[in-house]
Amino acid sequence: MTKYDIPVWKMCEEAAKDLPEIFSPIDVIRKVKEKRPEVKESTLRAHVIALAPNHPSSKHYGMRHELFYYLGNGRFRLLKSGEKISLPSQVEEGAEEEEETAGFSFEFEADLEGYLANNLGDIEEGVKLYVSPDGVNGRQFSTDVGRIDLLALDKNGDFVVIELKAGQATDRASSQILRYMGWVKRHIAGNRKVRGIIVCMNATDGLKYATSTLENLSIKEYEVHFSFHDADLEIEEN
């Protein structure tokens, strides 16, 4: 018996069908809460993981429904009809804990990406997500040299390449984003300018030095504020 008009797993399924092909838990949470703000974020996040049978933590929930496929790095997609599922391999307990700790970092990065995709103005006024002429949006934008976390346009119509890091960013992030910026400049920018923003919790001195002489590359650091509530995990099997 569900406490809502439909089971939570069904809410997650309906939400995912209205999202881009690749999504994160925060995308599902936001979509569900548009109609059902009373459903707890922790409940929805747990269901997204439980509904992906190949997620390393799904085994803890015993969910009968199999709806999502875990792609790694905190990102999911819908299972395709008749698709064979590669179940997570059995690992030693210590290695599993390490994997799940890394998974938290990746999933936080995906949540950050999902939030910023809808709130780019928090980074800089007037910035909006890029949409290509054929309708492809700038989130996880595919290029020949990798996927850009967020490809955006500023208020002047110039391109902004945004690279996200869940925690500390090192000087390796500068070479990564410069590669993306070069691709954008060569293939889609035309006469428009291209600049980059690295978003991270904190930047090493090495990264700060690496970007200090580049006028078209900047760093934005963010802060995380926690709130706490009593645990109330609701995983339904109906």
Residue pairs with C-beta under 8 A, 6 or more apart in sequence:
1 238
2 8
2 236
2 238
3 234
4 11
4 36
4 39
7 236
7 238
8 39
8 43
8 44
8 47
8 234
8 235
8 236
9 47
9 50
9 51
9 63
9 65
9 67
9 236
11 32
11 36
11 39
11 44
12 28
12 32
12 44
12 47
12 48
12 51
12 67
12 68
13 51
13 67
15 27
15 28
15 31
15 32
16 23
16 28
16 31
16 67
16 68
16 76
16 78
17 78
18 31
19 27
19 28
19 31
20 27
20 137
20 139
21 77
21 78
22 71
22 75
22 76
22 77
22 140
23 75
23 76
23 77
23 114
24 74
24 75
24 76
24 107
24 110
24 111
24 113
24 114
25 44
25 45
25 48
25 49
25 74
25 76
25 107
25 110
25 111
26 110
26 111
26 114
26 115
27 114
28 44
28 48
29 41
29 44
29 45
30 114
30 118
32 39
32 44
33 39
33 41
33 44
40 232
40 234
42 231
42 232
42 233
43 232
43 233
43 234
43 235
46 61
46 233
46 234
46 235
47 63
47 235
48 68
48 76
49 55
49 57
49 58
49 61
49 70
50 58
50 61
50 62
50 63
50 235
51 58
51 63
51 65
51 66
51 67
51 68
52 58
52 66
52 67
52 68
52 69
52 70
52 76
53 66
53 85
53 87
54 69
54 70
54 85
54 86
54 87
54 88
55 68
55 70
55 88
56 88
56 96
56 99
56 100
56 103
57 100
57 103
58 70
58 88
59 88
61 235
62 235
62 237
63 235
63 237
64 237
65 237
66 79
66 85
67 78
67 79
68 76
68 77
68 78
68 79
69 76
69 77
69 78
69 79
69 80
69 83
69 85
70 76
71 77
72 106
73 106
73 107
73 109
73 110
74 103
74 106
74 107
74 108
74 109
74 110
74 111
75 110
75 140
79 85
91 99
105 166
105 167
106 166
108 166
109 164
109 165
109 166
112 164
112 166
112 199
112 222
113 139
113 140
113 149
113 150
113 164
116 122
116 123
116 150
116 162
116 164
116 199
117 129
117 139
117 150
120 127
120 128
120 129
120 150
120 152
120 162
121 127
123 162
123 197
123 199
123 220
124 154
124 160
124 197
125 155
126 154
126 155
127 152
127 153
127 154
127 155
127 160
128 152
128 153
129 137
129 138
129 139
129 150
129 151
129 152
129 153
130 137
130 138
130 141
130 151
130 152
130 153
130 159
131 137
131 138
132 138
132 188
138 148
138 150
138 151
138 152
139 149
139 150
139 151
140 147
140 148
140 149
141 147
141 148
141 150
141 151
143 180
143 183
143 184
143 187
144 183
145 179
145 180
145 182
145 183
146 176
146 179
146 180
148 161
148 162
148 163
148 180
148 184
149 162
149 163
149 164
150 161
150 162
150 164
151 159
151 160
151 161
151 162
151 184
152 159
152 160
152 161
152 162
153 159
153 160
154 160
154 195
156 193
157 192
158 189
158 192
158 193
158 194
158 195
159 184
159 185
159 188
159 189
159 192
159 193
159 194
159 195
160 194
160 195
160 196
160 197
161 177
161 180
161 181
161 184
161 194
161 195
161 196
161 197
162 196
162 197
162 198
162 199
163 173
163 176
163 177
163 180
163 196
163 197
163 198
163 199
164 199
164 200
165 173
165 198
165 199
165 200
165 201
166 201
167 200
167 201
167 202
168 200
168 201
168 202
168 203
168 204
169 198
169 200
169 202
169 203
169 204
169 207
169 219
170 204
170 206
170 207
171 204
171 206
171 207
171 209
171 210
173 198
173 200
173 207
174 198
174 207
174 210
174 211
174 214
174 217
177 196
177 198
177 217
178 196
178 217
180 196
181 194
181 195
181 196
181 216
181 217
184 194
185 194
193 216
194 216
195 216
195 217
195 218
196 216
196 217
196 218
197 217
197 218
197 219
197 220
198 207
198 211
198 217
198 218
198 219
198 220
199 219
199 220
199 221
199 222
200 219
200 220
200 221
200 222
201 221
201 222
201 223
201 224
202 221
203 219
203 221
207 219
208 219
211 217
211 218
211 219
